[in-house]
């Protein structure tokens, strides 16, 4: 009769039963870790949203107080002027040279009401002419090859003049050549160099007086 090892069968069966339990425990731990991480993330997100809302409320309150100040319109106007000035300085545009040459391309019958310089090297110009024929001459004069500082001219708006019932009001956008707008740097004067005479480093010999010699040998 064959012998049956019951001890070995028992040990193999017990190890197979423990494996699902271990996997269940590991799964529960992973699930608990995921839940804790989600809760922490939700708390952190809620806290960040709360702080953001508080900061936005404080900013809105400060902005409202600033706008209610009596000096706000004046300060806002100064700020806009400084922004426009900064744009012009960043582009190194010199409109003074351009205005001097701009009169060469204008008609005597045209009058200008507004000249708005833009930071990209263009200008929006508003004015009046007697009729459409003069407006056509004005635009063609801007497009002449002899005025190389004007790159392009576009008619933005045209209508009846409010000041002169028989006249024409126009608005054109003129794109200028940036080379004419570059500020010419002023030459800087070099400081005058003074020549320093060479210094004689060889010491001069100073004559020294010698004492009279005495004869120590008796005669």
C-alpha positions in Angstrom: 0.0 0.0 0.0 1.4 3.5 -1.1 2.2 6.0 1.6 0.5 9.5 1.4 2.3 12.5 2.6 -0.5 14.5 4.3 1.9 17.2 5.7 3.1 18.3 2.3 -0.4 18.6 0.9 -1.4 20.7 3.9 1.5 23.1 3.5 0.8 23.6 -0.2 -2.9 24.2 0.4 -2.2 26.8 3.1 0.2 28.8 0.9 -2.3 28.9 -1.9 -5.0 30.2 0.5 -2.7 33.0 1.8 -1.9 34.5 -1.6 -5.4 35.9 -2.3 -5.4 37.4 1.2 -2.1 39.1 0.7 -3.2 40.5 -2.6 -6.4 41.8 -1.0 -4.4 43.5 1.7 -2.1 45.1 -0.9 -5.1 46.3 -2.9 -6.8 47.8 0.2 -3.6 49.7 1.1 -3.3 51.0 -2.5 -6.9 52.1 -2.4 -6.5 53.8 1.0 -3.3 55.6 -0.3 -5.2 56.8 -3.4 -8.1 58.1 -1.3 -5.8 60.0 1.1 -3.9 61.5 -1.9 -7.1 62.6 -3.5 -8.3 64.2 -0.2 -5.1 66.0 0.2 -5.2 67.2 -3.4 -8.8 68.4 -3.0 -7.9 70.3 0.2 -4.9 71.9 -1.4 -6.9 73.0 -4.5 -9.7 74.4 -2.4 -7.2 76.3 -0.3 -5.5 77.7 -3.4 -8.9 78.7 -4.9 -9.9 80.4 -1.6 -6.6 82.4 -1.5 -7.0 83.4 -5.1 -10.5 84.6 -4.5 -9.3 86.6 -1.5 -6.5 88.2 -3.5 -8.8 89.1 -6.4 -11.3 90.7 -3.9 -8.5 92.7 -2.4 -7.3 93.8 -5.8 -10.8 94.8 -6.8 -11.2 96.8 -3.6 -7.9 98.6 -4.1 -8.7 99.3 -7.7 -12.1 100.7 -6.8 -10.5 103.0 -4.2 -7.9 104.2 -6.7 -10.5 105.0 -9.3 -12.6 106.9 -6.7 -9.6 109.1 -6.0 -9.8 112.7 -7.3 -6.4 112.4 -8.9 -7.1 109.2 -10.8 -8.1 110.8 -14.1 -5.0 113.0 -14.1 -2.7 110.1 -13.1 -4.2 107.8 -15.7 -3.7 110.4 -18.4 0.0 110.8 -17.3 0.4 107.0 -17.3 -0.9 106.8 -20.9 1.4 109.6 -22.0 4.4 107.8 -20.4 3.5 104.6 -22.1 3.4 106.3 -25.5 6.7 108.1 -24.8 8.3 104.8 -23.8 7.2 103.2 -27.1 8.7 106.0 -29.0 11.9 105.8 -27.0 12.2 102.1 -27.5 11.8 102.4 -31.2 14.3 105.4 -31.3 11.9 107.3 -33.5 12.8 110.9 -34.3 9.6 112.6 -35.6 11.1 116.0 -35.7 13.1 115.2 -38.8 10.0 113.7 -40.4 7.7 116.7 -39.8 10.3 118.9 -41.4 10.2 116.8 -44.6 6.5 116.0 -44.5 5.6 119.5 -45.7 7.3 118.8 -49.0 4.6 116.4 -50.0 1.6 118.4 -49.0 -0.7 120.5 -51.1 -1.3 124.2 -50.3 -5.0 123.6 -50.5 -4.9 120.8 -47.8 -5.2 121.6 -44.1 -4.5 119.1 -41.3 -6.3 118.8 -38.0 -4.7 115.8 -36.4 -1.4 113.9 -36.7 -1.1 110.8 -34.6 2.3 109.1 -34.5 2.4 105.3 -34.0 5.2 103.2 -32.5 5.5 101.1 -35.7 6.7 104.0 -37.8 3.3 105.0 -39.2 1.0 108.0 -38.6 -2.7 108.5 -38.8 -3.4 111.9 -40.4 -6.7 113.7 -40.5 -7.4 116.9 -42.6 -9.5 118.7 -45.1 -9.3 119.4 -48.9 -11.6 121.4 -51.1 -12.7 118.5 -53.3 -12.0 114.9 -54.3 -9.7 116.1 -57.1 -7.4 117.7 -54.5 -7.6 114.5 -52.3 -6.4 112.4 -55.3 -3.5 114.8 -55.9 -2.6 114.7 -52.2 -2.5 110.8 -52.2 -0.5 110.7 -55.4 1.9 113.3 -54.1 2.6 111.0 -51.1 3.3 108.1 -53.5 5.9 109.9 -55.6 9.3 108.3 -55.8 11.1 111.4 -54.7 9.7 111.1 -51.3 11.5 107.9 -50.4 10.7 108.3 -46.7 7.0 107.4 -47.4 6.6 103.6 -47.9 2.8 103.3 -48.2 -0.4 105.5 -48.0 -3.9 104.1 -47.3 -7.1 106.0 -47.3 -8.9 105.1 -44.1 -12.0 107.4 -44.1 -13.5 110.1 -46.3 -16.6 112.3 -45.8 -18.0 115.8 -45.9 -16.1 118.4 -43.9 -17.9 119.7 -40.8 -16.0 123.0 -40.9 -16.5 123.6 -44.6 -19.7 122.3 -46.1 -18.1 122.3 -49.6 -15.0 120.6 -48.4 -13.9 116.9 -48.0 -12.7 115.5 -44.7 -10.2 112.6 -45.0 -8.1 110.3 -42.8 -5.1 108.5 -44.2 -2.6 106.1 -42.7 1.0 106.9 -43.9 3.7 104.3 -43.3 7.1 106.0 -43.2 10.6 104.6 -43.7 12.1 103.8 -40.4 15.5 104.9 -41.6 14.3 108.5 -41.7 12.9 108.1 -38.2 16.1 106.8 -36.6 17.4 109.3 -34.1 20.8 110.5 -35.1 23.2 110.2 -32.2 24.9 113.4 -31.2 28.7 113.2 -31.4 30.3 113.0 -28.1 33.3 115.3 -27.6 36.4 113.6 -26.4 38.1 115.2 -23.4 41.1 117.3 -24.3 44.3 115.4 -23.7 47.0 117.4 -22.0 50.6 116.3 -22.7 52.6 115.7 -19.6 56.3 116.4 -20.0 58.5 113.3 -19.5 59.9 113.0 -16.1 63.7 112.4 -15.8 64.0 109.4 -13.6 67.8 109.5 -13.5 68.8 111.2 -10.2 71.0 114.2 -10.6 74.3 114.2 -8.9 74.5 116.8 -6.1 78.0 118.2 -5.6 79.2 117.4 -2.0 81.9 119.4 -0.2 85.0 117.3 0.9 86.6 118.0 4.3 90.3 119.0 4.3 92.6 116.1 4.8 94.9 116.3 7.9 98.3 114.7 7.9 98.5 112.4 11.0 102.2 111.5 10.5 104.4 113.9 12.5 107.0 115.8 10.6 
